[in-house]
């Protein structure tokens, strides 16, 4: 049988390890939120500023490509903007979880909202990716011509925005996984 002092020291050291582990997960959660916010903000700005004009012989006839001309790109900007605002507003909650420790209610709310944001941003990026593909390749059956030969800058910027948004989705998926893992670990504790 262990002495009483050794038992207290063992329990205390395991409690300290658990506290630092929870804080470590909280810090990782905060860093992932910042990375997801940065990626989604960059994608929103990149797509929202996508605009190119083709110079022609006269100023009367000009062809212009803007993100707002395509509903999928507009949806992309709005959905990423909403996700960016959510991630910015979730940062104080993440800080609260670091300082206060593991709180199941706030973690559960964040898991639910993070999961919703994964769906929203993924659907927006997928819709925009389909339009970028059509802009690059066209569709001969539907008589849609590839416009990227004329609007190269527009296509590059919109393609980059889609890729960066998908990186933001990856960070959001990691956030959901981390939050679910910490909730699971919290439920296992006696």
Backbone torsions as a table, in degrees:
resi	resn	phi	psi	omega
1	UNK	NA	138.1	-178.4
2	UNK	-77.8	147.3	174.0
3	UNK	-64.9	156.1	-177.6
4	UNK	-62.9	-38.6	-179.0
5	UNK	-64.9	-40.2	-179.6
6	UNK	-67.1	-37.5	178.8
7	UNK	-65.0	-43.2	179.5
8	UNK	-64.6	-40.2	179.7
9	UNK	-66.4	-42.2	178.8
10	UNK	-62.7	-43.4	178.5
11	UNK	-66.5	-38.2	-179.5
12	UNK	-67.2	-43.6	-179.5
13	UNK	-67.4	-35.9	178.0
14	UNK	-70.6	-33.8	176.5
15	UNK	-66.7	-38.6	178.2
16	UNK	-66.8	-42.7	178.0
17	UNK	-61.4	-42.5	179.1
18	UNK	-63.4	-39.5	179.1
19	UNK	-64.6	-44.4	179.8
20	UNK	-69.3	-33.8	177.6
21	UNK	-65.4	-44.1	177.9
22	UNK	-63.0	-41.1	177.9
23	UNK	-65.6	-38.7	177.7
24	UNK	-61.9	-43.1	176.2
25	UNK	-64.6	-38.1	178.1
26	UNK	-64.6	-41.4	178.0
27	UNK	-66.3	-41.4	177.3
28	UNK	-62.2	-40.2	176.3
29	UNK	-59.6	-45.4	-179.9
30	UNK	-63.0	-45.0	-179.7
31	UNK	-64.3	-42.1	178.2
32	UNK	-63.8	-36.3	177.2
33	UNK	-64.6	-41.4	178.5
34	UNK	-65.3	-43.3	179.2
35	UNK	-64.1	-42.4	178.2
36	UNK	-64.5	-42.2	178.3
37	UNK	-61.2	-45.5	-179.2
38	UNK	-62.2	-44.0	-179.7
39	UNK	-65.7	-44.0	-177.9
40	UNK	-70.6	-37.2	176.2
41	UNK	-64.5	-43.2	178.5
42	UNK	-62.2	-41.7	179.2
43	UNK	-65.2	-40.6	179.8
44	UNK	-64.3	-45.5	-179.7
45	UNK	-66.4	-42.8	-179.4
46	UNK	-61.4	-45.6	-179.2
47	UNK	-72.6	-37.8	-178.7
48	UNK	-67.7	-21.0	178.6
49	UNK	-104.4	10.0	179.5
50	UNK	-74.2	117.2	-176.8
51	UNK	-161.2	133.0	177.7
52	UNK	-148.4	137.9	176.2
53	UNK	-115.0	139.9	175.3
54	UNK	-95.8	121.4	177.3
55	UNK	-74.5	133.4	176.3
56	UNK	-117.4	-170.6	-175.8
57	UNK	-63.7	-35.5	-178.9
58	UNK	-123.8	164.0	177.1
59	UNK	-79.5	-13.8	-178.9
60	UNK	-70.7	-37.0	-178.4
61	UNK	-113.0	108.7	176.3
62	UNK	-132.8	141.9	174.6
63	UNK	-99.9	135.6	-177.4
64	UNK	-133.1	141.3	175.0
65	UNK	-121.3	122.8	177.8
66	UNK	-128.3	156.2	178.2
67	UNK	-62.7	-33.3	-175.7
68	UNK	-73.1	-8.9	176.4
69	UNK	-75.8	-16.6	-176.8
70	UNK	-119.9	120.7	-177.4
71	UNK	-58.6	-32.8	179.9
72	UNK	-65.3	-38.0	178.2
73	UNK	-71.2	-36.2	175.9
74	UNK	-63.8	-44.3	175.7
75	UNK	-59.8	-39.7	178.1
76	UNK	-58.6	-48.3	-178.4
77	UNK	-65.3	-43.5	-178.8
78	UNK	-67.0	-46.6	-178.4
79	UNK	-64.3	-43.2	178.0
80	UNK	-68.1	-33.7	176.1
81	UNK	-63.9	-43.3	177.7
82	UNK	-63.3	-43.9	179.1
83	UNK	-64.2	-38.5	178.3
84	UNK	-64.4	-43.1	177.8
85	UNK	-63.6	-43.4	177.8
86	UNK	-58.9	-46.5	-178.3
87	UNK	-63.9	-37.1	177.9
88	UNK	-65.6	-41.6	179.4
89	UNK	-73.2	-21.7	179.7
90	UNK	-83.2	-12.0	179.6
91	UNK	-61.3	-44.7	176.9
92	UNK	-62.0	-33.9	177.5
93	UNK	-66.5	-39.6	177.5
94	UNK	-64.3	-40.9	176.3
95	UNK	-63.2	-41.1	177.2
96	UNK	-58.6	-41.1	179.4
97	UNK	-66.9	-31.9	177.5
98	UNK	-69.9	-48.2	-175.7
99	UNK	-71.2	-45.7	-173.2
100	UNK	-82.0	-23.6	-175.5
101	UNK	102.5	-169.7	-176.2
102	UNK	-74.3	113.4	173.7
103	UNK	-116.5	118.8	-171.8
104	UNK	-66.2	-36.5	-176.8
105	UNK	-65.6	-48.6	-179.5
106	UNK	-66.1	-37.6	177.2
107	UNK	-63.4	-42.5	-179.8
108	UNK	-64.0	-43.1	177.6
109	UNK	-62.2	-43.6	179.3
110	UNK	-64.9	-39.0	178.4
111	UNK	-62.3	-44.7	-179.0
112	UNK	-64.0	-48.4	-178.7
113	UNK	-68.7	-37.6	176.2
114	UNK	-61.8	-40.8	179.1
115	UNK	-64.0	-41.1	176.8
116	UNK	-62.4	-42.7	-180.0
117	UNK	-66.3	-33.2	175.0
118	UNK	-59.8	-45.9	179.9
119	UNK	-65.1	-42.4	-178.4
120	UNK	-65.4	-49.7	-177.0
121	UNK	-69.7	-36.9	177.8
122	UNK	-64.2	-43.3	179.8
123	UNK	-65.5	-39.6	178.5
124	UNK	-66.2	-43.9	179.4
125	UNK	-65.9	-36.8	179.0
126	UNK	-66.9	-43.0	178.3
127	UNK	-63.8	-42.9	178.6
128	UNK	-66.8	-36.6	178.5
129	UNK	-63.8	-36.5	177.8
130	UNK	-64.4	-40.8	179.2
131	UNK	-69.3	-39.4	177.2
132	UNK	-62.3	-40.3	177.5
133	UNK	-61.8	-45.8	178.7
134	UNK	-64.2	-35.9	178.5
135	UNK	-66.6	-34.5	179.8
136	UNK	-80.1	-42.8	-172.0
137	UNK	-102.7	-29.4	-173.9
138	UNK	72.7	-175.4	176.5
139	UNK	-149.3	106.0	-175.3
140	UNK	-67.1	-31.3	179.9
141	UNK	-66.8	-35.2	-179.7
142	UNK	-96.2	3.5	-177.0
143	UNK	59.6	36.9	173.6
144	UNK	-98.3	122.9	-177.0
145	UNK	-91.5	148.6	175.5
146	UNK	-71.4	121.8	-176.9
147	UNK	-96.7	-6.1	-174.5
148	UNK	-71.5	-15.9	174.9
149	UNK	-71.3	-29.8	177.8
150	UNK	-92.0	-40.9	-176.6
151	UNK	-107.6	66.1	-175.9
152	UNK	-65.1	-45.0	-178.2
153	UNK	-65.6	-41.3	178.6
154	UNK	-59.2	-45.6	-178.0
155	UNK	-68.8	-40.0	179.1
156	UNK	-65.1	-43.6	-178.9
157	UNK	-67.5	-41.0	179.3
158	UNK	-69.9	-36.3	176.3
159	UNK	-64.1	-43.4	177.6
160	UNK	-61.5	-39.6	179.3
161	UNK	-63.5	-39.9	179.2
162	UNK	-64.9	-43.6	-179.6
163	UNK	-63.0	-44.8	-179.4
164	UNK	-65.9	-36.0	176.6
165	UNK	-64.3	-39.0	177.8
166	UNK	-67.4	-31.0	173.0
167	UNK	-65.4	-39.8	174.8
168	UNK	-61.4	-38.1	176.3
169	UNK	-61.8	-41.3	178.2
170	UNK	-60.0	-43.9	177.3
171	UNK	-63.7	-38.6	177.5
172	UNK	-65.2	-39.3	177.5
173	UNK	-63.8	-40.6	176.1
174	UNK	-63.2	-37.3	176.8
175	UNK	-63.0	-44.9	179.5
176	UNK	-62.6	-43.4	-179.7
177	UNK	-63.7	-45.0	179.3
178	UNK	-63.0	-45.1	-179.8
179	UNK	-64.7	-41.3	178.4
180	UNK	-65.3	-38.5	178.4
181	UNK	-64.2	-44.6	180.0
182	UNK	-68.1	-34.1	174.9
183	UNK	-65.1	-42.5	178.6
184	UNK	-61.6	-45.9	179.4
185	UNK	-63.0	-37.4	178.5
186	UNK	-66.5	-32.4	179.0
187	UNK	-75.2	-28.2	-179.0
188	UNK	-73.8	-23.5	-177.1
189	UNK	-68.6	142.0	178.9
190	UNK	-73.9	NA	NA
